[in-house]
Amino acid sequence: MINFIKTDSPGLGEIDLSREISRLLAEDKKVLWIISGGSNIGIEATIMRQLDQSKTNNLMIILGDERYGQKGHKDSNEQQLEANGFYIGNATLTPILEEKPLADTTEDYGHKLSQLFEWADEVIGQFGIGDDGHTAGVLPGSVGVENKEMAVSYRAEDFTRVTMTLESIKKLTKAYVFCFGKSKQTAISNLKNRTSDINDCPSLVFYNIPSVYVYNDLVGDKE
């Protein structure tokens, strides 16, 4: 079920996601938190600061996609997390980039995802939605839409991307989605009204996850 929550800023979503992770950790649940780059990085850094670090031993974190290249390159999501003060604390952040060829990096990432999904009691994804309806690194028409593996890589116009597939995103327990700005109007409309094919709007994958919360400044459930 998708819940569209209209709000002026990501603050409400930050609070809700922080409380959910905190609740699960307080219950001694093993939590896998799949995070995103871009505008989500600041939100993720805020959430990490709000968590009780004495409870984060059971928190595993991994990115839902990465921009391939040398480890620590300036455009990598992991590097941008570090630059924006993402504090790991007692949690564990599993890296994607490890100075390996693209094929090996992709295969390793798929194995890491599989192992983490098996380990976790709860798998929570935090995502954005692009103007074109993409989520994680799965762009419209890309190999990540229909591929049945856990992870894929491909050359896009901007970066060589290593990403979860829609197939692996479907395995999540919950997803918290942050999508703000007028440029997202078409993407949000297509998601809410289901007016596009999933190949053209990969974010439609969220209808396959039991609980999804879409925080945005354009539409709410009552509209």
TARANOR-V965142 format. One record per pair of residues at least 12 apart in sequence whose C-alpha atoms are under 8 Angstrom apart, sorted by the first residue. I is the first residue (numbers start at 0). J is the second residue. If there is no record, write none. Layout:
BEGIN
i:I j:J
i:I j:J
END
This chain:
BEGIN
i:0 j:206
i:0 j:208
i:0 j:209
i:0 j:210
i:0 j:211
i:1 j:205
i:1 j:206
i:1 j:210
i:1 j:211
i:1 j:212
i:1 j:213
i:2 j:210
i:2 j:211
i:2 j:212
i:2 j:213
i:2 j:220
i:3 j:212
i:3 j:213
i:3 j:214
i:3 j:215
i:3 j:218
i:3 j:219
i:3 j:220
i:4 j:212
i:4 j:213
i:4 j:214
i:4 j:215
i:4 j:218
i:4 j:219
i:4 j:220
i:5 j:214
i:5 j:215
i:5 j:216
i:5 j:217
i:5 j:218
i:5 j:219
i:6 j:214
i:6 j:215
i:6 j:216
i:7 j:215
i:7 j:216
i:8 j:179
i:8 j:215
i:8 j:216
i:9 j:42
i:9 j:177
i:9 j:214
i:9 j:215
i:12 j:175
i:12 j:177
i:12 j:214
i:13 j:42
i:13 j:43
i:13 j:45
i:13 j:46
i:14 j:46
i:16 j:46
i:16 j:175
i:17 j:46
i:17 j:47
i:17 j:49
i:17 j:50
i:20 j:50
i:21 j:50
i:21 j:51
i:21 j:54
i:24 j:54
i:24 j:55
i:24 j:57
i:24 j:58
i:25 j:54
i:27 j:57
i:28 j:57
i:28 j:119
i:28 j:120
i:28 j:121
i:29 j:57
i:29 j:58
i:29 j:59
i:29 j:118
i:29 j:119
i:29 j:120
i:29 j:121
i:30 j:57
i:30 j:58
i:30 j:59
i:30 j:119
i:30 j:120
i:30 j:121
i:30 j:122
i:30 j:123
i:31 j:58
i:31 j:59
i:31 j:60
i:31 j:61
i:31 j:115
i:31 j:116
i:31 j:119
i:31 j:120
i:31 j:121
i:31 j:122
i:31 j:123
i:32 j:58
i:32 j:59
i:32 j:60
i:32 j:61
i:32 j:122
i:32 j:123
i:32 j:124
i:32 j:125
i:33 j:60
i:33 j:61
i:33 j:62
i:33 j:63
i:33 j:122
i:33 j:123
i:33 j:124
i:33 j:125
i:34 j:60
i:34 j:61
i:34 j:62
i:34 j:63
i:34 j:124
i:34 j:125
i:34 j:126
i:35 j:62
i:35 j:63
i:35 j:64
i:35 j:76
i:35 j:125
i:35 j:126
i:35 j:127
i:35 j:135
i:36 j:62
i:36 j:64
i:36 j:76
i:36 j:77
i:36 j:79
i:36 j:80
i:37 j:76
i:38 j:127
i:39 j:125
i:39 j:126
i:39 j:127
i:39 j:177
i:40 j:79
i:40 j:80
i:40 j:83
i:40 j:85
i:41 j:83
i:43 j:85
i:44 j:80
i:44 j:83
i:44 j:84
i:44 j:85
i:44 j:86
i:45 j:85
i:47 j:85
i:47 j:86
i:47 j:87
i:48 j:86
i:52 j:88
i:52 j:89
i:53 j:89
i:54 j:89
i:55 j:88
i:55 j:89
i:55 j:90
i:56 j:89
i:56 j:90
i:56 j:91
i:57 j:90
i:58 j:90
i:58 j:91
i:59 j:90
i:59 j:91
i:59 j:92
i:59 j:93
i:59 j:115
i:60 j:90
i:60 j:91
i:60 j:92
i:60 j:93
i:61 j:92
i:61 j:93
i:61 j:94
i:61 j:95
i:62 j:76
i:62 j:77
i:62 j:93
i:62 j:94
i:62 j:95
i:63 j:124
i:63 j:135
i:63 j:136
i:63 j:162
i:63 j:163
i:64 j:135
i:64 j:136
i:64 j:160
i:64 j:161
i:64 j:162
i:64 j:163
i:65 j:77
i:65 j:95
i:65 j:96
i:65 j:136
i:65 j:160
i:65 j:161
i:65 j:162
i:66 j:158
i:66 j:159
i:66 j:160
i:66 j:161
i:67 j:96
i:67 j:101
i:67 j:158
i:67 j:159
i:67 j:160
i:67 j:161
i:68 j:96
i:68 j:98
i:69 j:96
i:69 j:97
i:69 j:98
i:70 j:96
i:70 j:97
i:70 j:98
i:77 j:94
i:95 j:107
i:95 j:108
i:101 j:152
i:102 j:152
i:105 j:150
i:105 j:151
i:105 j:152
i:105 j:161
i:106 j:150
i:108 j:150
i:109 j:148
i:109 j:149
i:109 j:150
i:109 j:151
i:109 j:163
i:110 j:149
i:112 j:149
i:113 j:149
i:121 j:171
i:121 j:172
i:122 j:171
i:122 j:172
i:122 j:173
i:123 j:171
i:123 j:172
i:123 j:173
i:123 j:174
i:123 j:175
i:124 j:171
i:124 j:173
i:124 j:174
i:124 j:175
i:125 j:174
i:125 j:175
i:125 j:176
i:125 j:177
i:126 j:174
i:126 j:175
i:126 j:176
i:126 j:177
i:127 j:176
i:127 j:177
i:127 j:178
i:128 j:176
i:128 j:177
i:128 j:178
i:128 j:183
i:128 j:186
i:128 j:202
i:129 j:178
i:129 j:183
i:129 j:186
i:130 j:182
i:130 j:183
i:130 j:184
i:130 j:185
i:130 j:186
i:131 j:186
i:131 j:200
i:132 j:186
i:132 j:187
i:132 j:189
i:132 j:190
i:132 j:199
i:132 j:200
i:132 j:201
i:132 j:202
i:133 j:200
i:133 j:201
i:133 j:202
i:134 j:201
i:134 j:202
i:135 j:162
i:135 j:163
i:136 j:160
i:136 j:161
i:136 j:162
i:136 j:163
i:137 j:162
i:137 j:163
i:137 j:164
i:137 j:165
i:137 j:201
i:138 j:201
i:139 j:197
i:139 j:198
i:139 j:199
i:139 j:200
i:139 j:201
i:140 j:198
i:140 j:199
i:141 j:153
i:141 j:198
i:143 j:162
i:143 j:163
i:143 j:164
i:143 j:165
i:144 j:164
i:144 j:165
i:144 j:166
i:144 j:197
i:144 j:198
i:144 j:201
i:145 j:164
i:145 j:165
i:145 j:166
i:146 j:164
i:146 j:165
i:146 j:166
i:147 j:164
i:147 j:166
i:147 j:167
i:148 j:164
i:148 j:166
i:148 j:167
i:149 j:163
i:149 j:164
i:149 j:166
i:149 j:167
i:150 j:162
i:150 j:163
i:150 j:164
i:150 j:167
i:151 j:163
i:151 j:164
i:165 j:201
i:165 j:204
i:168 j:204
i:168 j:208
i:169 j:204
i:169 j:205
i:169 j:207
i:169 j:208
i:170 j:208
i:171 j:208
i:172 j:208
i:172 j:209
i:172 j:210
i:173 j:208
i:173 j:209
i:173 j:210
i:173 j:211
i:174 j:205
i:174 j:208
i:174 j:210
i:174 j:211
i:174 j:212
i:175 j:211
i:175 j:212
i:175 j:213
i:175 j:214
i:176 j:211
i:176 j:212
i:176 j:213
i:176 j:214
i:177 j:213
i:177 j:214
i:177 j:215
i:178 j:213
i:178 j:214
i:178 j:215
i:178 j:216
i:179 j:214
i:179 j:215
i:179 j:216
i:179 j:217
i:180 j:215
i:180 j:216
i:180 j:217
i:181 j:217
i:184 j:217
i:186 j:200
i:187 j:217
i:187 j:218
i:190 j:202
i:190 j:203
END
